[in-house]
Structure formats: C-alpha cells, structure tokens
Amino acid sequence: MLTITIPKLRLYNETTEEFMYLPEVQLKLEHSLLSVRRWESKWHKSYLSTSSTGMTLEENMDYVRCMSLDSNIDPKLLRRLTRKNYDDILAYINEPMTATTFLQVKQHGPEKKITAELIYHMMLQHGIPFECEKWHLNQLLTLIRVCNEKGSTKKQSEAETAAMYRALSEARRKKTGSHG
C-alpha cells in the first residue's frame, strides 16, 4: 500500500475577495488486480496493454481513483496531486515488490492483450485464491509466472485421472484394433 500526502492549498476567490484553505489529505492507494478490474470496467480496454504514456490525463487520474482504498474519493481532490505525488505513484506501480527474478527471454510473435479477466483465469488455473487480487499487481503476476514456469497446475482428482487413462487406453485399442 502507498500513502501519499496531498498538500494543503490556499485559493483566492475573486468574487468574494476571500482566501479559501483546503486541508492536507492522506490518500491510501493499492496497485492491485482489483484496481485494474475497476479501471478496465470503465474504460473498456486493457490497462496492462496500455502504457501510462498512451493514456490520457483523465485515464491516468481515473486509475489513481481506482487505486484508492476510499471508494468515495472526490475527483476534485485528484486535480490537487503534485508532480511529486505522481512520481511516487508511478514508482510504486513499477516497484517489483519481490526478490524473485527471471531470465529475460525474448518472445516472438504478437504481444498478448492481458486483461483482468485473463489474470483471474490464470489464478483459477493455478489454484491461487481470490484474496490475492488485493496483492500488489507485480507480486501477483510474479506468482503466476512462477507457477507457469514450475508447471504447478491444479492437481487432477482421482476420477479425472482415471477418466484420462480410460480415454488413452480406448484410443490405443482403437488404433491397434485390440479388444482388451
């Protein structure tokens, strides 16, 4: 979790000729699968396939809103974010949050479009509990990658294993013309 401080602000109202003071605000943010899902449900495009430089200012600010643990965040508050706030948020998003490293293997072919639903599918495939949707997204993606590389998929039940062996035996019998 990242806590940022939006500084207090002094504004001048020319109509009333008075100063208005806005208080300092603490904002608690999480870069998680939940945040990505919220953002994608509004913008209807893949967050992970859209670089932050390819997003509009409105989309970037909305992702910060989606990261907020306060569900009723005032959009006007986001306009008060400073350059340092944005730099801190970007550094937090890019933080690996793990000691695990991988050899960089150059993949050929087109890049896959990764969406929140695809990540949930991978979680189900590897038996990763949905509570992990609140983890920092980079930690969750690292766990999924480890599961992929270690081949740790969900174990089959005894009935599924028996059905698979029956199907293989039947296919061999058909191929060889055997009855037993």
N, C-alpha and C positions, 0 to 999 in steps of 0.2 A: 504494500500500500504506500502511496505517496501522499504526503500532506504538504500543500503549498499555501503560502500566505499571500492573499491579495491585499496590497497596502491600502491604508485609508486614503480617502480622496477628498479634496476641498474643491467645490464647484461654486461658481458665481452665477446667480440668477439675475440677468439684466433687467427683467421685468419688475421684480420686487426689490432689486438692488440689495440683495442679501446673499450671504455665503451659506452654502449648504455643505454639511460634512457627512460623508459616507464612511462607515466604520471599516476597520480591518476585518477581513474574513478568512477563516481557515477552511480550505477545501480538501476533502479526502477523496483520493482517486485510486481506481484499480484498473489496470490494463489486463482484462481477462476475456475469456470466451463470452461471458455474459455481456460485456461491453460491446464486443464485436457484433454479437447477435442483435442487440438493440439498434446499433448503428445501421447494420445491413437491412433490418426490417423497415427502417425509414427510407434509406437511400436506394434500396433495391440493386446494389452492386457489391462486389466482393471488396471488403476492407483490405485484406491481405494482398490482393492483386492490384490495388490502387495505392501508389506511393503517396506519401504525405505531400510531395510537391505536385502531384497530379490532382490533388483535391482542392476544391475552392476553400476560401476562408470560412465560409458558412459550414461546409462539411467538416473541416478541422475543428471548429468551435463546437459543432454538434457532437463530435467524437469525445471531446472533453466532457460535455454534458453527459454522454452515455457512460463515461468512466466514473462519474461522481457517485458516491455512496448515498448522497442526499437526492432522493428521487424528485424533489420539488425545487430544483435549482432554478433561480431566476436567470433567464437568458441575458439580461442586462448586466448581471454580475460577470459573465464571461467576457464582456467587452472591456472589463477593467483589468484583465490579465496583462501582465507586463511581458516584455521581451524575455526577461529572466524566468518568469513563470513558464513561458512556452519552451524555453531551452531546458528547464528542469523536467518538464513533462516529456519532451522528446528524448532526453537522456534516460528517463525511467522506462519509456516504451522500448527503447533499444537495448536496455540492460539485459544480459543473458539470464541472470538470476540462477545460475547453476555452474558447477565446476565441470560438468560433462562437456567434452569437446569431440568433434568428429573430423575425420579426414575429409577434406573438400574434394568431392568427386564431381567432375563436370558432367552434367546431364545433357543429353542430346534430345532434340525434338522440342515441340512446343511446351511452354510452361502450362501447368495445370492451374485452373482457376480454383482457388481454395476458398470455400465459404464456411460459415459457422456450422451449417448442417453437415458438411463433409467432415469437419473436425468431430462433431458429435458421433457420426458414423464410425470414425476411427476409434473413438473412445469405446463405443459398444463392441467393436470388433476385438479390442484388446482387453475387455473387461475392466476398463478404467471407470471408476464410479463418477456419477454426475457431480458430486461435491467438488471435483477438481475443476469444474467450469469457473470457479472463483479464484483459481490459482493465477499467478502472472502468466500471461499467454505464452511467453517464451519458455517457461518451465513446462507447461502442458505440452507444447509442441516438441520439446526435447524428450519428454517421456514417451510420446507417441513414436518418435523416431527411434528411440532405444528399443521399444517393443517391436518395431518393424525390423530393425537390424538384428535383433536377437531371436527373431522368429517366435516370440512369445504370444501366440494367439490363444484365444479361449479354448480350453480343453473340450473335446467332444464327450458326450455322455456315453455310457456303455452301449445304450441302444443305438446311438448314431454310429458308433464304431462298428457294431455288429451289422448294421444295415449296409455300411460301406463295404465290409468284407463280403457280404452276400452278393452285392452288386458286382464286385470284382470277380467273384467265383462264377457267377452266372455268365458274365461277359466272356471269361476264359472257356467255359463249357460250350457256349455258342460258337466261339472261334474255332475250337478243336473238334466240335461235333460230339463231345462226350456227354454222357447222361449221369455221371456220378462223380 
